Amino acid sequence: MTDTGSARLEHRIGARGRFTLRQPAGEIEIRGVEGETARVRDTDDQSLGDRFEILAAEGSLELRPLDHLGGLLRTWARGSAPSLAVEVPHGASVTVEAASAEVTASDLTGEKRIRTASGDVSLARLAGAIDVGTVSGDLEIDGQLQLEILGRTVSGDVAVRLPQARRLDLATTSGDVLLDAELTGTGPFEVRTISGDLTLVARGGLRVEAQTVTGDVGGEGLKIVESGRGRKVGTIGRGGATLAFRSVSGDLAVVGELPVRTAEEPTEAAAALPAPQEPAMPSGEDARMEVLRALERGEISVTEAGEQLAELEEVHR
């Protein structure tokens, strides 16, 4: 292993070794490479040993924040959080735990587990299984091979774009989900939200089972074959794997292709106009939002929230 007092660190972990990084803040970039060596570099040329406790063993490398003041983690001042560039063997098992750090990872085929609080996560050119969770950070997964995805967010949005998914389990509270992938294999395939919407890009045949109390279900090529209170079953094309969508107030919209946003420069006249005031929220929507907030605070269960929202729907219908 190289000297821990420098800004660079190398350690041989083997083609399927383990790499673990615990970093409260900053930026993390992890890339899979050929070989059996893990490499860590502080892009600001700061000593890794001044920031991390480095645990190097046969087949593994772990970096975690230095511990000071009787067990309390040292506070990293604003602007001093590290920016790390990491290389690991393609097939290595990778674990990242962060608070506000931004995480990007690419070219990995081994097990991957990533947890952040407010940092965004961007994953590309991956294969195999992914277990990723954020609180308020957004999650973006772009793949070129089949993936098995377990993803969790609270308010962060999720975007999944890849040729095929063998297994999919996505859950958000208020975050929206974009799913652009052909669902193959035995699954299961499921998206769960409280108030978040699901935009589904139609790829091949698919069967959709949607349960949403107040949300809408529809879109291009979706043929509803069964409908009941809060539940709809539909098919796309000739059917195929089953995607389950569970939500309280979220919508499910099927689109034929990804929506393209076009930015328009405002004219001088338009720029001079005052910003339009947002319309007041109707009393019925106020009540719905209060139910959702109570659910997010843990004051009521999902079942209770569904029942209350259903009652409000009847009152305001």
N, C-alpha and C positions, 0 to 999 in steps of 0.2 A: 504494500500500500504506500502511496506517496505521502509526503509530509503533511500532517493535518494543519500546520501553521500557514499554509499557502492558500491562494485563491482557487487552486485546482486540486482535485482528488481523483485517484484512480484505484480501483480494487477489483480483482478478478472474482466474479461470483458464479461463473459458469453460464452455459447457454440457457438454463432454466432456473437460475438463482432468484433470490428475493431482494427487492429494493424497497425501502420504506423511507418516507420523508414526512416529517411533521414540521410545518412552517406556519406561524400565525398570520403573516402578511407578506406582501411583495408580489413577485411574479415567478411562476414556475413553468418551464418548458421542458417536456420529456419527449425524447425521440428514441425509437428502437433502431438499433444498428447491428451489423454483423459482428460476430466475435463473442467473447465470454467476459468482457470487462465492462464494469460500470464506471462512468466518468461524471464528475460533478464540477461545475465551474461557476464561480460568482462573477457575473458579467461586469460588476463594478470593481473587480480586483480586490475585494475585501477578504480578509482571512476567514476561511470557513471555520477554523478552530475557535475564533473569537465569538462566533454566533451559535455554533452547534456543538452538541455532544455527538461524536462520531463513533459508531459501533460497527467495527468491521470483523466479520467472522467468516469461516469457510462457507461459501455459498450464499452469503448475505451481506448487505450493507444498509445501515440505518443512520439517518441524521435526525436529531431532534433538538429543540431549542435548549440552550444552556439553562440550568436551574439555579436560581439564586434566592437569597432572602428567606431561608427556611422553607423551601418548597414552592415558593411563588415564582411563576415564570417571569423572566425579565421582560419589561415592557420595551418594545422596540419603538423608538421615537419616529414621528412622522418624517418620511423622507429617507429613513435609514433602513427600511425593510429590504431584505436581500432580493436580488433578481438572479435566479439560478437557471443555468442551462444544463440539462441532464441527458446523458446517453446511457442506455442499458441494452443488453441483448434483446433481440426481437421477442424471444419466448420467455423473458423474465416475468415473474409475478411482481406487480407494482401496486403499492399502497401509498396514497397521499391523503393527509389530513391537514386541513387548513382552516383559518378563520376568514380572513378577508383577502387571501391571496387569489390572484387570477391563475388558472391552470389551463395549459394546452398540452395535448399529448397526441402522438402520431406514430404509425408504423409499429404497433405493438400487437402481439398475438397471444401472449400469456394472460393469466388472470389479472384483472384490473379492478381496483377498488379506490374510489375517490370520494372524499367528503369535504365540503366547504360550507361556510355560513353565508357570507355575502359575496364571495368571489364568483365570477363567471367561469364556466367550464366549457372548453372547446376541444372536441375529439375528432380525429381524422385518420383515415386509412388504417382502420383497426380490424381485427378478426377475433373470433372467439367470444368469451363472456365479458360483459361490462356491468359493474355494480357502482352506480354513481348517485350521490345525493347532495342537494344544496338547499338552503333556506330561501334566501332572496336572490341568489345568483341565477342567471340564465344558463341553460344547458343546451349545447349544440353538438350533434353527432352527425358527421359526414363519413360514410364508409364506402368501400369498394368491394367488400366481401360480405359473406353472411355473418350476422351478429346475433348474440343473445343479450338482450338489454333489460336491466333492472334499474329504473330511474325514479328518483323522488325529488320533488321540490315543494315549497310552500307557496311563495308568491312569484317565483321565477318561471319564465316561459321555457318551453321545451321544443326543440326542432330536431327531428330525426329524418335524415335523407340518406338512403342507402339502397342498393339493388334488392337485397333480400334480408328478411329477419326470420330467424328460426324460432325465437321466443321473444315476447315483448310484454313487459309489465311496467307501465308508467302511471304515476300518481302525483297529482298536484292539488293544492287547495284552491288558490285563485289564479294560478298561472295557466296560460293557454298552451295548447299542444298542436304542433304541426307534424303530421306523419306522412312521409313520402317514401314508401317501401312496399315491395311485394312480400306478402306474408306467406311463408312456405314452411313445410315441416309440420310437426304435431302440436306446436305451440306450448302453452296457451298464449293468446294475444289479448291483452286487456289494457284499457285506459280508464283511470278513475279520477274524477275531479269533484270539487264542491261547486265552485262557480266558474271554473275555467272552461273555455270552449275547445273543441277538437275540430281541426281542419284536416280532412282525410283526402289525400291525392289518390284517385282511383288508379290502381295498377293491376290489370288482370281481373280474374273473378274473385269475389269476396262475399261472405255472408256477414251481416252486421246485426248484432243484438244490442239495442240501445235502451237504457233506462234512465230517464231524466224527468224530474217532477215538473219543472216549469220551462225547461229548455226545448228548443225546436230541433227536429231531425229532418234532413232532406239534402238535396243537391243533385248534381249531374249524374245521371245513370243509376241512381239508387231507386230500386223498385220496392215499395213497401208491400210485403206479403202478409203481414200480421200486425195488428194494431190494437192496443188496449190502453187503459189509463196509465200514463207514465211509461209505457213500454211500446217499442216498435221493433219489428224484425224486417230486414230488407236484404236484397241481394244486388250485387253489382255484376254485370255480365252473366255468366253461367254459375255464379256462386263459387265457393271454394272454402278456404280456411275461415274460421269464425273469429271476428273481432268483437269483443264485448266492450261497451262503453257505459260506464256508470257515473251518474252525476246528479246533483240536486237542481242546479239552475243553469248548467252549461249547455251550449248548443253543439250539435254535430252537423258539420257541413261537408259534403263531398264535392270536390272540385276535379275537373278534368286535367288541369295543369296548374302549376304554382302561380298565384297572383303576382303580377309585376307592378311594383310601385314606381310611379314616375314623378319626379320632383319638378315643379314648375316655379320659375322665378316670378315673384309678385310684381305687378305693374306699379308705377309710381302712385297711381290713384288708389289701387288696392292697399298699398303699403300705408297710405295716409289714413285709411279708415280705422276707427277704433276696433279693438278686438271684440268679437261678439260675446255677449254674456251667455253663460250656460243656462239653459232653461231649468227652472226649479224642478226638482225631482217630485213626481206625484206621490201622494200619501201611500198608495199601494206599494210603490217601489221602496219608499222609506221603510215600510214594515218588513219587506223582503230582505233588505240589506241588514236590518237589525237582527233578523234571524240568522243570517250568514255570519255576522260578527260574533253573535253568541256561540255559534258552532266553532268558529276559529278560536275563541277564548276557552273552549272546552266546557262551557256551561250547559250545553245540551248535546245529545248524541246525534249521529247522522240520521237515525230513524226518526227521532223527535223533530229534527229540522225538516225532514221530508214531509212529515205529517202537517207541521205548521205551515209550510209553504203551499202544500196542497189545499189547506183550508183558505189561505189568502187568495189562491187562484180562483176558488169557487166564489169567494165574496166579491172579487173585482172582475169577474167574467161578465 
